[in-house]
Amino acid sequence: MRVAFVGDRYSALGFRLAGADAYAPKPHEAQRLLERLHETVEMMLLTPAVAEHARPDWLAAALAQPYPLTLIVAEASGQQRPPDFAARIRRILGVESN
């Protein structure tokens, strides 16, 4: 299984040691890299910072598709946490308020 990590360079080092293809693109390079990887990998892991630089429509579609599995994971530094999609859905449905 080909796994790709796209995020900050420190997190990329850890994923590279674990055997994943790891990339730390500049913000203006992120979207093109994500689109290329989306066609060639089975799993793609993104940090929140990279997800912020992706086109919202592309990111929503990538997260919704079962293949390749696309996930947003925390950075090694812990500065940005992945979004809490479950909490967001509960708020939208009115089950939980802010």
C-alpha positions as CSV (number, residue, x, y, z in Angstrom):
1,M,0.0,0.0,0.0
2,R,1.4,3.4,-1.0
3,V,0.9,6.0,1.7
4,A,1.7,9.7,1.3
5,F,2.0,12.2,4.1
6,V,1.8,15.9,3.2
7,G,2.6,18.4,5.9
8,D,5.4,20.2,7.8
9,R,8.9,19.0,7.4
10,Y,9.3,17.7,11.0
11,S,6.2,15.5,10.8
12,A,7.3,14.4,7.4
13,L,10.6,13.0,8.8
14,G,8.7,10.7,11.1
15,F,6.4,9.5,8.4
16,R,9.3,8.9,6.1
17,L,11.0,6.8,8.8
18,A,7.8,4.8,9.0
19,G,7.9,4.1,5.3
20,A,5.5,6.6,3.9
21,D,6.2,8.9,1.0
22,A,6.5,12.3,2.8
23,Y,6.3,15.8,1.4
24,A,6.6,19.3,2.9
25,P,5.4,21.5,0.1
26,K,5.4,25.3,0.1
27,P,1.8,26.7,0.4
28,H,1.6,27.6,-3.3
29,E,2.7,24.1,-4.3
30,A,0.3,22.2,-2.1
31,Q,-2.8,21.9,-4.3
32,R,-0.9,20.6,-7.4
33,L,0.9,18.1,-5.2
34,L,-2.3,16.9,-3.6
35,E,-4.0,16.4,-6.9
36,R,-1.0,14.4,-8.3
37,L,-0.8,12.2,-5.2
38,H,-4.6,11.6,-5.1
39,E,-4.2,9.8,-8.4
40,T,-1.3,7.6,-7.3
41,V,-1.6,6.6,-3.7
42,E,-3.9,4.4,-1.6
43,M,-3.9,6.6,1.5
44,M,-3.1,10.3,1.9
45,L,-2.5,12.0,5.2
46,L,-2.6,15.8,5.5
47,T,-1.9,18.2,8.3
48,P,-4.4,20.9,9.0
49,A,-2.0,23.6,7.6
50,V,-1.9,21.8,4.3
51,A,-5.6,21.3,4.3
52,E,-6.1,25.0,4.7
53,H,-4.2,25.6,1.4
54,A,-6.2,23.0,-0.6
55,R,-9.2,24.2,-2.6
56,P,-12.2,23.7,-0.3
57,D,-14.2,21.9,-3.0
58,W,-11.4,19.5,-3.8
59,L,-10.7,18.8,-0.2
60,A,-14.4,18.1,0.6
61,A,-14.5,15.6,-2.3
62,A,-11.2,13.9,-1.4
63,L,-12.4,13.4,2.2
64,A,-15.7,12.0,1.1
65,Q,-14.3,9.5,-1.3
66,P,-13.4,6.1,0.0
67,Y,-10.4,5.7,-2.3
68,P,-7.8,6.9,-1.8
69,L,-8.5,7.2,1.9
70,T,-7.7,10.9,2.8
71,L,-7.4,11.9,6.4
72,I,-6.3,15.1,8.2
73,V,-3.9,14.3,11.0
74,A,-2.2,16.4,13.7
75,E,1.2,17.9,13.2
76,A,4.1,16.6,15.3
77,S,4.5,20.0,16.9
78,G,0.9,19.8,18.1
79,Q,0.3,23.5,17.1
80,Q,-2.6,22.7,14.9
81,R,-5.1,19.9,15.7
82,P,-7.2,18.2,13.1
83,P,-10.7,19.5,12.7
84,D,-13.4,17.8,14.9
85,F,-15.8,16.8,12.1
86,A,-18.0,14.9,14.6
87,A,-18.6,18.0,16.7
88,R,-19.2,20.1,13.6
89,I,-21.9,17.7,12.4
90,R,-23.5,17.6,15.8
91,R,-23.7,21.4,15.8
92,I,-25.2,21.4,12.3
93,L,-27.8,18.9,13.3
94,G,-28.6,20.9,16.4
95,V,-27.6,18.1,18.7
96,E,-24.9,20.3,20.3
97,S,-24.5,24.0,20.5
98,N,-21.4,26.2,20.8
